Amino acid sequence: MAEELTPETPDEAEEPIKQRKNGLYPGVSDELAENMKSGWADTELTGLAPIPQAAETAARRAALSARFPGERLVIPAGNLKTRSNDTEYAFRASTEYAYLTGDQTHDGVLVLEPAGDGHEATIYLLPRSDRENGEFWLDGMGELWVGRRHSLTEAEQLLGLPAKDVRELAAALTEATGPVRAVRGHDAGIQAALTDKVTAERDEELRVFLSEARLVKDAFEIAELEKACASTARGFEDVVKVLDKAEATSERYIEGTFFLRARVEGNDVGYGSICAAGPHACTLHWVRNDGAVRSGDLLLLDAGVETTELYTADVTRTLPINGRYTDVQRKIYDAVYEAQEAGIAAVKPGAAYRDFHDAAQRVLAEKLVEWGLVEGPAERVLELGLQRRWTLHGTGHMLGMDVHDCAAARTEAYVDTTLAPGMCLTVEPGLYFQADDLTVPEEYRGIGVRIEDDILVTEDGNRNLSDQLPRRSDEVEAWMAALKG
C-alpha cells in the first residue's frame, strides 16, 4: 500500500506541507507544487441520467417530510472507521441515508429544511478534490489516492437533489434555529454540531419512523431482493462445487468461495457468512469459520449477497458434505423442513406476524415429544417454552437493506402487526443438539439443522424469493450430485 503525504492543516497555512512521519520525501518543492496544478484534462460528466431509484427515493423523502412538518431533519451517511492505524474498514452508508437518497458515499448528509407546507431537501457531499491547493494528490482522501468522486453538479443530476459542500454543513447547523431531528450514531461531527438542538426522544422518533417506513417494500426494493436471492443461490452452487477443496482446508474455503460471488455480483455479503460444519452448526452465529470440513458431517451455510444498492438476501441450507444424509441427519432435517413448510404456509396478507413462528414451533414441539426428548403434549411444551432448548431462536425476521431490517420499529408495528403485501421476511426454523447435551441420544449430539428462505407477502399469499435452491432432503441430494457432476 502506497504512502501518501500529509498536507498542512488550516492553522499551519504558512508552514511547509508536511510529510507523513517516516516518509521518503522531505517535502514538496514550489516547482513541483506549481507543476501539479496544471496539465489535467477536464473530466466533468454531463447529461447524466438519474439513478434507477430516483423516483422511489423522492417518494420516500416526501413521506418523511409529511411526518415531521416544520422540523429540520438531518440524516448522515456516516464516516470512515479506522481498522488499524491509517487503514479503514470498507465503507457502508447508513441504511437511513441510502434509503432516502440512493447515494453511498462517506461523509454525505441529507438535510430537509422546512419550507412552506413541506421541506426542501439538500444533499451535502464532498466535492471533487481541489487541484489548486494540492489536496487531490497530497491529502490521504485526495482523488489520486482513493479515486475520482462525482462533482456536486454530477451528484445533482444523478440523485435529483441540490448538492452542496458538506465541509460547510457543521458550521451552518451550529447556527441553525428551530426544531431539529437527526439520525444518531453515524457522524460524530454532525452530531456535535447539533448537540444543543436535539433530544434523544425526538431523534428516536425519527429513527423509528424510518425503520417502519421500510416494512412494506416498493417495486424497486422487491426487484433488488429478487436479485440478491438469485446471486445467493449461485453462491451456494459455487460452494457445493468446491466442498472437496474445503475438506482439504477448512470452513474458510467455503467463506471465501461465497464471498467471491458476493463481490462479483453485488456489493458485499450482507452479514458475516456462517459456514458451520459439524458441531459448529449448533453455534447460531458461527462466523469464525476456521473449523474442519469432514465427509459424513453436515454443513450449515447461512449467507446472503448484498446487492450494489444494499439489499441483502438471507438464506440457509444444511447440506451433507459427502452428498448423502445419514438416517439420523435425515430424520432431524426432515423435521425442520416440515416445520418450515408450516411456517411458510402461514405467511399471507391479514395473518398475524407471529403466526408463521407459532406454526413452525408447533411442528418442532410435536417432533420433540414424538422422539421422547420432552414430555408432552405439544401444547404443554409450547406453553412452557421447553422446545427452546433445541430450537433456540425465533423463526424469522423482516428483511431488506439490513439483514434484520426495520429493527427500530415499534413492537405494535412489527411482531404484533398483521402481514401486508410487500413485506419480506425470513422463515428459518432450526433444531440444534449441542455436542455436550446429555438429555438427547448420543447420535443426535453435534447435529444442527436450519433451513431459511426469504418470503415476500403477496396479494394472494406469498412468494419464496429464494426458491432457486432445493429444500426437501431428497431434492438437496439430487441437486448436489448434479453440481458435482
MOPE-V645403 format. One line per field, one symbol per residue. phi: phi as a letter, one per 30 degrees, with the letter a starting at -180 (. if undefined). psi: psi as a letter, one per 40 degrees, with the letter a starting at -180 (. if undefined). burial: # if it has 9 or more other ideal C-beta (glycine too) atoms within 8 Angstrom, else .. Layout:
phi->???
psi->???
burial->???
//
This chain:
phi->.dcddcdddedceddddcceeidccdlbdeddeddddbicddcecbiddddeceddddddddddeddbdicdcbbddjcdcddahcccdedbdeeddddcbicbddidbcbcceaidbbccbccbddeddcdciedbcdecdddccjdcdddddddddcibdbbdddcdeddddddbjdbbbdcjcbddddddceccbbdddddddddeddddcdcddddddddddddddddeddddededcddddddbaedddeddddeddddcbdaddaddcccciddddcecdcdhbcdcbejccccccaadcddciccdabbbccddcjbddedededddddddddeddddddadjddededdddddddddddddedidaddddedddddidddeccicddladbldcdcdiddddedcbdcccdbejdbbcbbdabbcddcdddbeedddicbbbbbbcccdcdclabddcddcdbdedddddddddddi
psi->hihiihiiidefdeiihiiiheieheahiddddddedifhihehhifhiiidfddddddddddddddgieihhhhidiiihhdhbfiiihhhiidddddedeieiieihhhhhhhbebihhhhhihiiihddeeddedideidedeiiiiidddddddefihhiheeeddddddeiiihiiihiedhddddddedeeiiddddddddddddddedhiiddddddddddddddddddddddefdddddecaddddddddddddddeadaieihhhghibedeehdghedfeiihhheiihhhhihhhieefhiigihihihdeehiidddddddddddddddddddehiheiideddddddddddddddddeeeihaiddddddefdeededdiieaiiibdidgifdeiiddeceeaiiiheihiihgiihhhideheeiidedhehhhhhhihhhhidebihhefedhididdddddddddde.
burial->...#####........####.......#....#..#.............#..##.##########..##.#########..#........#.######################...##.######.##.#..######..##.#...####.######.#.####.###..#..#...####..##..##.##...#...##############.##.###.#################.##..##..######.#######..#####..##########...#..#.#.##..###########.#############...#..###.#########.###.####.#.#.###############....#...#.###...##..##...##.######.##..#...##..#.##.#############..#..#...###############...#.###..#.#.#.######..##.
//
